[in-house]
Amino acid sequence: MGERIYNFNAGPAALPLPVLEEIQSELVDYKGSGMSIMEVSHRSKWFDDVINDAVERTKRLLGLGDDYDVLFIQGGASLQFCMIPMNLALENRPVDYINTGTWSTKAIKEADIQGEDVQVIASSEDKNFSYIPKSYEVSNNAAYLHFTSNNTIKGTQWAQFPDAGDIPLVCDMSSDIMSRPFDAKPFGLIYAGAQKNIGPSGTAMVIIRKDMLERTPDNLPSMLKYTTFSGKNSMYNTPSCMVIYTINLVLKWLEETVGGLEKMGQINQEKGALIYNFIDGSGFYNATAEKDSRSLMNVTFRLPSEDLEKKFVAEGLKAGMGGLKGHRSVGGCRASIYNASGMDAVKALVDFMTDFEKKEG
Ligand SMILES: *Cc1c(COP(=O)(O)O)cnc(C)c1O
């Protein structure tokens, strides 16, 4: 086996090494079945145990009661952009959105396409999405308020979630789910493409409060109804077995090795403090997000010139650090430091950044 690198990719992203090793160890013969988990029937007890375990772990980690369902839906987070208004909009009532970047913009577009009365009640577009809006007024009869908890591309994150009173929050948590504890009560629906913080790509975890299921209209295609997935434990059709199996191992690692979300949150705070303090103390690197809006998951920064940024990314790779290039739409540099990138990875990155600055600064 070759050397592993420090992987700062935004998504698909680093997975915990113990998870990969566990997959490797049981790949050819899953728990005495004589088959891999990719080859067993999704109707078998082997897979049933996997998906039920993943649901139960999610509920334990997030402290969810029986009033929530945990679903796995193919199509990534992007399919959720359209399923949400399809299922959760209500007649003659607006749907509220807060626009904090590329992914929120895409979510808004899909609600617009369906002819919903979309109210963008706040946006940080005026400053290139470099901050999280502080003031907004929720429409008093909104069907829901949608926001993006962590903006993977712009490197901003809600430190405290918006307050919409009784109006259910709907949140794209693709890039920071399971990174910290939070109170789930105000949320009607939470969704996350798995490939940032909890697994491989291709499936979204969807956490839905059961009362929201009553909103699904009858006349939707079966595969676009939350009720279809809820009624069949996400197995109306063949689910992404390998993805769900991997998610379950990541959740097990979170529970049993890390010790839960309180602990994970602390570690992520410490990682963020280390790298942002370093950037703030340097006259060479510049963080792009406003201080009170910075993401603990995606650290976006600039160097004095684009040439230096190119060199930084290339030299980083030579030093065993992958994925430091910013998203193609914004340029600059980005280090994604999700749960699976530990303090060791962030320390190695800061050491490399220190050396690079000495050489080029
Ligand atoms: C990556 C990402 C998405 C898109 O996820 P897909 O699974 O590729 O559809 C949506 N929202 C956020 C916040 C993301 O980071």
The ligand as an SDF file (V2000), in Angstrom:
LIG
                    3D

 15 15  0  0  0  0  0  0  0  0999 V2000
  -21.3480   19.7120   -1.9800 C   0  0  0  0  0  0  0  0  0  0  0  0
  -22.5500   20.4400   -1.5440 C   0  0  0  0  0  0  0  0  0  0  0  0
  -23.7820   20.2630   -2.1780 C   0  0  0  0  0  0  0  0  0  0  0  0
  -23.9730   19.3860   -3.3950 C   0  0  0  0  0  0  0  0  0  0  0  0
  -23.9330   18.0490   -3.0640 O   0  0  0  0  0  0  0  0  0  0  0  0
  -24.2130   16.9080   -4.1470 P   0  0  0  0  0  0  0  0  0  0  0  0
  -24.2670   15.6810   -3.3030 O   0  0  0  0  0  0  0  0  0  0  0  0
  -23.0700   16.9360   -5.1120 O   0  0  0  0  0  0  0  0  0  0  0  0
  -25.4930   17.2140   -4.8280 O   0  0  0  0  0  0  0  0  0  0  0  0
  -24.8750   20.9620   -1.6810 C   0  0  0  0  0  0  0  0  0  0  0  0
  -24.7640   21.7710   -0.6130 N   0  0  0  0  0  0  0  0  0  0  0  0
  -23.5830   21.9560    0.0220 C   0  0  0  0  0  0  0  0  0  0  0  0
  -23.5260   22.8600    1.2080 C   0  0  0  0  0  0  0  0  0  0  0  0
  -22.4530   21.2950   -0.4200 C   0  0  0  0  0  0  0  0  0  0  0  0
  -21.2840   21.4820    0.2240 O   0  0  0  0  0  0  0  0  0  0  0  0
  1  2  1  0
  2  3  1  0
  2 14  2  0
  3  4  1  0
  3 10  2  0
  4  5  1  0
  5  6  1  0
  6  7  2  0
  6  8  1  0
  6  9  1  0
 10 11  1  0
 11 12  2  0
 12 13  1  0
 12 14  1  0
 14 15  1  0
M  END
$$$$
